[in-house]
Amino acid sequence: MNITRHIRRVALGFMLASVPILAIAAPTVIDWSEEVKLHDGKIIVIKRHEELGASGLPLAHRGARKFWEFCYAPMGIHWKSKPEYFPETFDIVDGKAYVRVSISSCESCMLHNYPETSALYFVWEGNDWKKISYKDFPNGLRYNMLNGTHYDDDGSRDVRGLVTIAQKEQLDGEIYWLMRKKPEIIGLNDMITYRGPNRPPIYARDACKACKSVQVQTNSTPDVFLPVTPTDCK
């Protein structure tokens, strides 16, 4: 046997052995159903679909989220947004579906003209999502969408099957604990953002106001949505 070739094979074997099997086996597609509690106490079930990108690092298990996506078949609703736009609230009022998205990055704030509440609001009309003012968004709609869907591991803790209200309150424990402790807190834009030991904390709803003094350069666009793929969460 060619000794150089043998050494290369042995070296490759050690390299493969040193890479965790979890990094290879971890799933990058996650599908589940989710209970959602509406403002009137009614509980509906939506379908969720998630995909994770490649990390680009040999020892990292999985990459970043590619998008947020959910479907509600009884109303023909399909939401698919960029990863920076988490649909934290989905509710139905007087037959209309609404979504709230909190934003906190100066880039997103700048792209959306520094909204007063550091949040974006949408209503489902004509088989599409229409952006509306916070003044047209029903009062009191609370955070009710699952955020903690997976961990950077082998996928054994990914959500799957039907995720109940109780399970969601465990997975997103911090926000639900705060909402129980202070009923006036209804979503992520009511939480406090800590900015370091020498800078005073601010409420997340004031993030865009604070960002006005920050110069932002970006190649991103203000587009929130991505093309829908109806088969993903049918």
C-alpha positions in Angstrom: 0.0 0.0 0.0 1.2 3.5 -0.8 2.2 4.8 2.7 1.3 8.4 1.9 -2.2 7.3 0.8 -2.5 5.2 4.0 -1.5 8.2 6.2 -4.1 10.4 4.5 -6.8 7.8 5.1 -5.9 7.5 8.7 -5.9 11.3 9.1 -9.3 11.5 7.4 -10.6 8.9 9.8 -9.5 10.8 12.8 -11.0 14.0 11.4 -14.4 12.4 10.8 -14.3 10.8 14.2 -13.7 14.2 15.8 -16.8 15.7 14.2 -19.9 15.0 16.4 -22.4 12.6 14.8 -25.1 15.0 16.1 -23.8 17.6 13.7 -24.5 15.3 10.7 -27.7 13.8 12.0 -29.5 16.9 13.3 -32.6 17.6 11.3 -33.0 21.0 9.6 -36.7 20.8 8.9 -39.3 20.9 11.7 -43.0 20.5 11.4 -45.6 20.6 14.1 -49.1 21.6 15.1 -49.7 24.3 17.7 -52.6 25.3 20.0 -53.2 29.1 20.0 -55.3 30.7 22.6 -57.3 33.6 21.2 -58.4 36.8 23.1 -61.8 35.3 23.9 -60.4 32.1 25.4 -61.1 30.0 22.3 -58.3 27.6 21.3 -57.5 26.9 17.7 -54.8 24.8 16.1 -52.4 26.0 13.4 -49.7 24.3 11.4 -46.1 25.4 11.7 -43.1 24.7 9.4 -39.5 25.7 10.0 -36.2 25.2 8.2 -32.7 25.8 9.4 -29.8 26.7 7.2 -26.3 25.2 7.1 -24.1 26.7 9.8 -20.9 26.7 7.7 -18.9 25.6 10.8 -17.7 22.0 11.1 -18.5 21.7 14.8 -21.8 23.6 14.8 -24.9 21.5 14.7 -27.3 23.7 12.8 -27.5 27.1 11.2 -29.9 30.0 11.6 -33.7 29.9 11.0 -34.6 30.7 7.3 -38.1 32.0 8.0 -41.2 32.0 10.2 -44.2 30.1 8.7 -47.6 29.1 9.8 -51.0 28.1 8.2 -54.6 28.3 9.5 -56.6 26.2 7.0 -60.2 27.2 8.1 -59.5 30.8 6.9 -57.1 29.9 4.2 -54.3 31.8 6.0 -50.6 31.4 5.2 -47.9 33.5 6.8 -44.2 33.3 5.7 -41.9 36.0 6.9 -38.2 36.7 7.0 -36.4 35.4 10.1 -36.2 38.9 11.7 -40.0 39.2 11.7 -41.4 36.8 14.3 -45.2 36.7 14.3 -45.6 36.8 18.1 -49.3 37.3 18.2 -51.9 35.7 15.9 -55.6 36.4 16.8 -59.0 36.5 15.3 -61.4 39.4 16.1 -64.8 39.8 14.5 -63.9 37.3 11.8 -60.6 39.1 10.9 -57.1 37.7 11.6 -54.4 39.9 12.9 -50.6 39.5 13.5 -48.2 41.6 15.6 -44.4 41.6 15.0 -42.1 43.3 17.5 -38.9 44.7 16.0 -35.8 45.9 17.9 -32.8 46.1 15.5 -31.9 49.5 14.3 -31.9 48.1 10.8 -35.5 47.0 10.9 -36.5 50.2 12.6 -34.9 52.3 9.9 -36.4 50.2 7.1 -39.9 50.7 8.5 -39.5 54.4 9.3 -39.0 54.0 13.1 -42.5 52.9 14.1 -43.8 54.5 17.3 -44.4 51.2 19.1 -41.4 49.4 17.7 -43.8 46.9 16.2 -45.5 46.1 12.9 -49.2 45.2 12.6 -51.0 43.2 9.9 -54.6 42.1 9.0 -55.5 39.3 6.7 -57.6 40.8 3.8 -58.3 39.5 0.3 -56.1 36.4 0.8 -53.1 38.5 1.7 -51.5 40.3 4.7 -52.0 44.1 4.8 -49.9 46.3 7.0 -51.9 48.5 9.3 -51.3 51.2 11.9 -51.2 50.2 15.6 -54.3 52.4 16.0 -56.2 49.9 13.8 -54.9 46.9 15.7 -57.4 45.5 18.3 -56.5 46.3 21.9 -55.3 43.6 24.3 -54.2 40.9 21.9 -51.5 39.0 23.7 -48.3 37.1 22.8 -49.5 33.6 21.9 -47.1 32.1 19.2 -44.3 29.7 20.0 -40.8 31.1 19.7 -38.7 28.3 21.3 -39.0 25.6 18.7 -35.6 23.9 18.8 -32.1 23.9 20.3 -28.6 23.6 18.8 -28.3 19.9 19.3 -29.2 16.6 17.6 -32.8 17.6 17.2 -34.1 15.4 20.1 -35.7 18.4 21.8 -37.3 19.8 18.6 -41.0 20.4 19.0 -43.1 17.9 17.1 -46.7 16.6 17.0 -49.2 18.8 18.7 -47.8 21.4 21.0 -50.3 22.4 23.7 -50.8 25.7 25.5 -49.2 24.3 28.6 -46.1 23.1 26.6 -45.8 26.5 25.0 -45.8 28.2 28.3 -42.9 26.0 29.4 -40.9 26.5 26.2 -41.4 30.3 26.2 -41.4 30.5 30.0 -39.9 33.9 30.5 -42.5 35.9 28.5 -45.4 34.0 30.0 -44.0 34.4 33.5 -43.8 38.2 32.9 -47.3 38.4 31.4 -48.7 36.6 34.5 -46.7 38.8 36.9 -47.7 42.0 35.1 -51.0 41.8 33.1 -50.2 45.0 31.3 -47.4 43.2 29.4 -48.9 41.7 26.3 -45.9 41.0 24.1 -42.2 41.2 23.4 -42.4 45.0 22.8 -43.3 45.4 26.5 -40.2 43.7 27.8 -37.1 45.6 29.0 -33.9 45.6 26.9 -30.7 45.8 29.0 -28.0 47.7 27.1 -24.9 47.3 29.3 -23.7 48.5 32.8 -23.3 52.1 31.8 -26.4 52.6 29.7 -29.9 52.7 31.2 -32.3 49.9 30.2 -35.1 50.7 27.8 -38.4 49.1 27.0 -38.4 47.2 23.7 -41.3 49.3 22.5 -38.9 52.3 22.7 -36.2 50.6 20.6 -36.9 52.4 17.4 -37.0 55.7 19.1 -33.5 55.1 20.5 -32.3 53.9 17.0 -33.1 57.3 15.4 -29.7 58.6 16.5 -27.9 55.5 15.0 -26.7 55.6 11.5 -27.6 52.4 9.6 -26.3 51.2 6.3 -27.9 48.1 4.9 -28.6 46.3 1.6 -31.8 44.9 3.1 -35.3 45.9 1.9 -38.4 46.6 4.0 -40.1 43.5 2.6 -41.4 41.4 5.5 -42.8 38.4 3.5 -41.3 35.6 1.5 -43.0 33.7 -1.3 -45.4 31.2 0.2 -45.1 27.4 -0.4 -48.6 26.1 0.5 -47.5 22.5 0.7 -45.1 23.3 3.6 -47.8 23.4 6.3 -50.9 21.9 4.7 
